[in-house]
């Protein structure tokens, strides 16, 4: 989870990677906080009876998974063409290298080709082995600390907004000064049925069970 505060106001915002994080990071009026800072500020508001607001942005686990796959395996290797060596690729990409047969002395073109050629179903078969190791694919409901992992209660927030709820998202944008037309690392929006079927959807249902339940998302796909 990633936390922000509007400078000069007691308005807090929590999100995750692949849930508008890149876009939110571009706003100078949003200050990034680590969880300890957020907790102290929230506690201070409670003790001093200061009115505050804390929004959690969430995304349908199916769409978040599709977005990650499109961005890191189909778009980034093509548009971000640097002469990257093995260790210079993003952490979330390197997690999959051992399953793709990537070697440490492989060239950029060789690594990019292996990423781009990865089929979605094969990606899903690798996902259970790595999903807890990187915030791009970690459950949205998890708080990770050096010594433990916790599931954060939805009651910690004053409001939970689904990215798919256009009306509430627009209201959030107006209140927090966010231009929802500004998108960074944007990948195309597609229907769940174009990616998932009854069989492969079970991977996402199992890995992100708490996200579906906590944030009131249906586990059903168009193929169910």
NORVEN-V132461 format. One record per backbone hydrogen bond with DSSP energy under -0.5 kcal/mol. NH is the residue of the N-H (numbers start at 0). CO is the residue of the C=O. If there is no record, write none. Layout:
# NORVEN-V132461
NH CO
NH CO
This chain:
# NORVEN-V132461
1 14
2 32
3 12
4 30
5 10
6 28
8 5
10 8
11 52
12 3
13 54
14 1
18 15
20 15
23 19
24 20
25 22
26 23
27 25
29 26
30 4
30 28
31 29
32 2
37 33
38 34
39 35
40 36
41 37
42 38
43 39
44 40
45 41
46 42
47 43
48 45
49 44
52 9
54 11
55 158
56 13
56 54
57 160
63 59
64 60
65 61
66 62
67 63
68 64
69 65
70 66
71 67
72 68
73 68
73 69
74 69
75 70
77 74
78 74
79 75
80 78
81 79
83 81
85 103
87 84
88 84
88 85
92 89
93 89
94 90
95 92
96 93
97 93
98 95
99 95
99 96
100 96
101 96
105 102
110 106
111 107
112 108
113 109
114 110
115 111
116 112
117 114
122 118
123 119
124 120
125 121
125 122
126 122
127 123
128 125
129 125
129 126
130 126
132 129
136 133
137 133
141 138
142 149
143 141
144 142
144 147
149 142
151 140
151 149
155 152
156 153
157 53
158 53
160 55
160 158
161 159
162 57
164 161
165 163
168 164
169 165
170 166
171 167
172 168
173 169
174 170
175 171
176 172
177 172
178 176
179 177
181 178
182 180
193 190
194 191
195 191
200 196
201 198
202 199
203 199
204 200
205 201
206 202
207 203
208 205
211 207
212 208
213 209
214 210
215 212
216 211
223 220
